[in-house]
Amino acid sequence: MDDLASLDATAQADLVRRGEATPLELVEAAARRIEKLQPELNALTTNRIDRALDDARTDELADGPFRGVPCLIKDLACTMAGEPAHEGTRVLKESGNTADVDSNLTRRFKAAGLVVLGRTNTPEFGIMPTTEPASYGPTHNPWDLTRTPGGSSGGSGAAVAAGLVPFAHASDGGGSIRIPAACCGLVGLKTSRGRVSVGPAGGELRYPLGVQFALTRTVRDAAALLDAVAGPEPGDPVTPATPARAYRELMDVAPPPLRIGVMTTMPGTTDPIHPDCVAATEATAATLESLGHHVEVAHPAAFDEDERISAFIPLWSTKAAYDVRMVSDMVERSLGANDFEPLTWALAVRGRDVSAVDYELALAAMQVWCRRFMQWWTDGWDLLLTSTLGEPPVELGVLSTPDEPFRGFARGGTFTPYSPAMNQTGQPAISLPLAQNDEGLPIGVHLAADAGRDDLLLQIAAQLEIAQPWSDRRPPVHA
């Protein structure tokens, strides 16, 4: 067993700081783990291990809080200049596309001292909550190789859960950080809109649903990494207030007694979600009560309204149309149905039929719905507690249905009944690996806070991590 594989990023950085390990030793160990487990997991699309070893040897490696710690970057949006950028699609893979610039987040990762060993697998354009792209094939969940690791940050989730690296970049436009966190037994913080810059190519005005951050094993890693990468960049249109203290420092401060609502039904119905997910949610509710918080069955009435879906679909399909056009422009040729996966093309066709006025109407409807949804927090609630998913991790192939693309797309909605709402509102949410079912599969529990309250989420997550520790759990496939 590789002892480093059991350490989180904070612990690995401490070894370097104390002179007990060098950046090169950390990176070499991670490279061996990738070489060993990549054939089983298919978590990476490309690696840059030789360049990472050179990065770890150089005196120019930034002396940041995670100096020498190895990590991976999802092959979607978070670009590295001169490195592959395939967005999960065959066209860019076959053309050998590389990025022109470092994204703002990549620059901050480098400034923190992180060493990037490669890019992780993602569904085409990050559309689906599973990671089974035609371009690179399915990523396998280390808890059960027949199951999905979630999506769209499934490659990152599998890599972190199996101990290849202590954390990895992830992005979230409908749950894509929190879904793999739940499937793979990790901490998945979806930050507040604007907390981490998505520039220079992305923008909250064009695509308000998406945020970028990471998947981690521990809450302290999430807090310390957020300290390192949060904050506005020039031109960012959304800049939430910064807490008075560092996120990492707040981990040592217990939150005050909170008023927490619990929801275990499918939105818009009285039907309960899967019994394993209900049990995990109710057990967490009991733990929160034992910690002095007030917990009762309650949720925003707007969660049961159809408007959130009718507003979400035009934005999602228009994004697919935009992505297809973007790739066509990049490769400088007209592209058609045979160049993309069936669901991508079907959504893009639907997106092309959304007029500019229809798009504006969808944005307006979403904003009006968001105001109704967020009123619940203004009315005196602090947190909403749900399961992250509607059921345990499903088998590969259940959500990816190329012969009937919209069947898998609709099935994804019942798999992820809660997470997209927080992308519409822009509020922070977190998935925590607080439970396992009788099959040994991780069950994630989901907490959402008021706008900008990433600090409160991390505080309650740290409290739960102490009360129900998960750090000793290892999947069957692990370094």
N, C-alpha and C positions, 0 to 999 in steps of 0.2 A: 504493500500500500504506500502511496505517495503521501507522506504526512502533510505536505503543503496543500494538498487537495482538500483537506478538512478545515482549512483556515479561511476565514472571511478576508475581505480586502483590507480591513483595518488592521487585522493581526499580521497579514503579510507585509503591510507598509511599516508596521512597528519593527519587524525583523530587520528590514533595511535600515531604518532609523537608528537602531541599536547596534548596527554593524554585525548582526548575526546571520545575515544573508545579503547577497548582492542582487541588484536588478537582473543581472545575467542569470544567476541561479534560479530566480523565480520564473524567468521567461523560458529557460531551458526545460524546467520541470513541466511547465504548461504545454510546451511544444511536444514533449513525450506523451503527455496525457491525450492531446489532440490526435497524435499519430495512432495511439492505441485504440481510442474509442470512436473516432470519426467513422470508420467503416460500419459500425453498428448503428450509430445515431443519425448520421448524415445531417449534422447540425450546421456545418460550414458550407458555404458556396465556394469561396476561394480563401487561400491562406497567404500570408505574407511573413511566414516564420523567419526566413532568412533575413529579411529587412528588420523584423522585430528584434532579432538577435543583434544586429548591427546597432539598432536604436538603444538596446540595453547596455551595449559596450561603451557608447559615446559619453564623453563628459558633458555633452550638451543636453542630456536628458534633464527635463525640468525638475527642480527641487520642490515639487508640490507635495500635498498631503498624501498622495498615493504613488510616490516615486518608485518606479520599477515594478508596479503591480500589473500583471497581464490582464488584458480584457479583449473583448470582441465587439464588433460594430455590425449591427443589422444592415443588410444590403438594401436599404430603403431610406432615401432622403439624407441621412447623415453622411455626407460625402467626405472623402479624403483626396486631395489633389493628386492626380496621377494614378490613382488606385481604381480597381474595377467598381463600376456602378451599374448594376443590372436590374434593379428594381423588381426582381423576381420574374422577369420576362425573357423569353427565348430570343427575341429580336436583339436586345442589348447584349445578351450573352454571346450570341453568334457574331455580332459586330465587334466584340471586344471593347465595348464602350468603357471609357474611364472618365473620372470627374475632373473638372477644370479647377475647382477650388476646394479648400477645407470649409465645411460648414462651421457656423459659430460654435456649435456644440463640440465638434471635433477639436477645434482650437482650444476649447476649455478642458477637454479630456487631456490633451497634450500638456497644457499648462499645469494640470494636476499631477503630472508625472506618469500617467498611464502609458503602457506599451501595448499597441494594438497588434494582435496576432492574425487577424483575418476578419472576414465578413460572414454573417450568419444567414441561414435560409429563411425565406419569407414567401408567402403566396404572391401571385402576380399582383403588383401594385398594392399589396397589403389588404386586399379586398375581403378575404375570408377569415373566419375565426379558427382555421386549421392551416397547417403548413404542408401542403402537398402540391407544389408547383410542377407543371410539366417541364419547366426549365432545368430543375435540379432534383426532382423526385421528392418523396415524402421524408420529413424528419420524424424520427421515432421517439416516443416518450420513454425516458430511462426507467420509469416506474413500471412500464409494461410496453414492450416494443410494438405491440399491435395497436396501441392507442395513440390518439393525437396528442401532441404536446401543446395544442392550442395554436392560436395565431392572432395577429399576424407575426408576432415576435417569437414564433415557435422554435426557430433555430437557436436563438439566444436563451430561451427557457430551458431547452434540453441541455445546452452546453453548461449552463450554470448549475442546474440540478445534478448533472453527472460529475461535477467537480473539475471540468476542464479549465474554467477560469472562475474567480470569485464573483464577478458580476459582468454584465454585458449590456450594451446599449439596446434600447427598445423604444418603440413609438406606439401611440395609442390614439386612434381615430374613432373607435367604437368599442374599445375594451382591449386593444391589442397588447397592452402591458399586463393588464389584470387577468385576462383569459389564460395566457401561458403560465402566469404565476399560480393560478388555481390548479391548472393541469399538472404542473411540475413541482408543486410544493415550495414555492418561493414567495418573497415579498415583492409585490408589484405596486409601486406608487404612481398613480396618474396625477401629475402635478396640476396646479391651477393653470388655466390658459394664460400664456405670457410669462409664466415663472421661469421657463428655460427658453431661450431664443431659438426659433426654428429657421432663422435666416442663414445666409443671405438669399437663398433661392425660394424658400417657403414663406408663407405669410398668413397671419391670422385673419386678415381681411378676405383673402381668396378662399381659404379653407379653414374655417373657424373650429372645426371639430378636432383637429389633430394637435397632440403635444408630443414632446420627445423627452425621454429620460433613460431609465435603466431597470433591469431586473437584478435583484440582490438576494442574498441568503439571509441577511440580518437587517434589522431595523437601523442599527447604528451605521451600517454601510450606506443605507439609503439616505440617512440624515447627513452624514459627512460628505457624500458625493453631491448632494443637493447644495450644501454650503459651497462646494468647489465650482459648480457649473451654473447656479442660478444667477439671475440678474439680467437687466436689459442690455441690448446692443443698439447702436444707432439705427434709428428708423423703425424700431419695434413699436407697433401701434397699441399693444396691450402690456401694461407694466403693473402688476399687482404690488401692493405694499410689502416691504421687507420686514420680517419680525425684528423686534428689538435685540434679540439674542440669536446666536448661531443655532441652527437646527440641532447640531450635535450636542450643544450644551443643554438644550431643552429636553433631551432624553433623560436627564437626571432629575427633572422636575415633573412630579405627578400632576396630571390635570385636575382641576376642581371637579366636584360632582357634576356629572353631565346628564342631560335629559336626552334619552336615546329611544328612537322609534324602531320597531322590528317589523319586517315584512317577509313572509314566507309563501305568499301566493304569487301566481303569475300575474303581471300587471293587466288590469282590465277584466280580471276574472276572480272567482273565489277558489280556483283550483290550486291546490298546493303544488310546489315544485317537488322534485325527487325526494323521497324519504331521507336519503343520506344527507342531502343538502339542508333539509328542514332540521334534522338532528344536529348538524354542525352549527347552524345558526342559533338554535335554541340553547345549545350548550354554551355558546359564546355569550348569549344574553344572560345566562345564569352566572357566568364568570364575571361579567360586567356588573351585575347586581351585587355580587360578593365583594367587589372592589369599591362599592359605595355609590354607584351610579343608579339613576332612576331609569328603568327600562319598562316599556309597555308596547303592546301591539299598536302600531300607528305608522302611517306613511303619507306623503303628499297626495292629496286627492287627484292632482294633475297627472300622477303616474298612471292612472287608469284611463286616461283620455287617449283617443285615437290620433289626435292632432300631432303628437310627437313623431309618430311613424310617417304620417302623410307629409310632414315637413322634412324628415330625415331622408327619405328615398330620393327626392329630386336632387338633394345635395350629393348623395352617394353616387348616383348614376351620372350626374354631370361631372363629378371628379373622374369617373372612368373615361368619359368622353375626352376630358382634358388630357388624361394620361396617354391615351391612344394618340391624340394629336401631337403631344409633346414628343413621344417616341418617333413618330413619323418625321417630325422636324429634325430630330437629332440624327436620324440615319439618312435623311434627305431623299426619301422616296415614299410613295403612297403605300399604305399598309391596309390589309383587309382582314376578313374573318379568319383566314388560315394562319395569320401571324400571331394571333392571341388565343388565349383559352376561351372556351365557349361562354363562360359567365362574363368575363371581361368584355367580350364583344357585344353580348346581349345587353349588358348595362350601358355600354358606350352608345349603342344604337338608341336605347331609351333616353340616354342623356342628351343626345343630339336633338331629340324632339322637345326638350325643355327649352322654351324661349327665354330670353333675357327677362321678360316680364314675369314668366312663371317662376324663374329662379328668385327674383326679388320677392315675389309673393311667398315662396317657401321660406326664405330668410326671415321675412316679417312674421309669418305664422310661427316659426320656431322661436323667435324672440318673445312674442306674446305668450306662448306656452311656457317658456323659461321663467317669465315673471310670475306666472301662477305657481309653477313648481317650486321656485325659490322662496315664495312667500312662507312656506312651511317653516323654514329656518328663521325667518323674521318673526314668526309667531311664537318662538321660544324653544324650538328644538335645536339640539346641538349636533346630533349625528343620526344618520339612517343606517341601520344594520340589516343586511341581507346576505344570502349566499352570493358568491361571485357568479356562479353558473346555475343553470336550472337543473343540472344533472352532473354526475361524475364524468371524467374524460371519456369521450366516445371512441369507438374503434375508427382507425383510419379508413377512409372510404365512405363513411356515413355522411359527412358534410361536403365532400368533394364528389359531385355527380355530373361529370362532363356531358353525359348523354341527355340529361335533363337539368340544365344549369340552375334554373330557378327553384327546383325542388331542394337542392342542397342549400341554396341561399335562404329559402324560407325555413328550412330545418335549423339553420344557424340562428334564427331569431328565437326559437324555443331553447336553444342551447345557451344563449346569452340574453336573458330577458331584462337584466338590470343595467349592465354597463354602458350602453350607448347614451342613456339619458344624461350622464355626467359630461359626456363630450359635447352635447348640445348646450348645456348650461355653462360649461367651462369651469365648474367647481372641482375641487380635488377629491379623489377617492383612492382607496388602497385595498388590495387583496392580501390577506394573511393566511399562511398555511397552518391553520389551527386544528385541523381534523384529518382523519383518514377513515375510509370505510372498511368493511370486512374483507374486501379484496386487496387491501393495502394501498389503494389509490388515494392520493391527496385530495382533500376537499377544501377549497378556498372560501374564506369568509370575507365579506365586503363591507367597508365602512365609507360613507360619504359625508363630507363636512361642508360648511357654508363656504361661499366664495372666498378664496384667498387664505383659507385656514389650513394650509399644508402643515403648519406647526402643530395644530391640535391633533391632526391625524397621526403624525409621527409620535406625539406624546402618548396617545391612547394605544398605538401599536406597540410602543416600548413597554407599556404597562401590561398588555396582553402577552407579550413575548416572555416576560418574567413569570406571569401566572400560568401560562400554558406553553412551556418551551418546546421548540421544534428542532433545535440545532443538531441534535444527535440522530435525526432520521436520515437514512441514506437509501436511495433507490437501488434496486438490484444491479443496475448498470451504473457503476460509479468508479472513479479513479482510485 
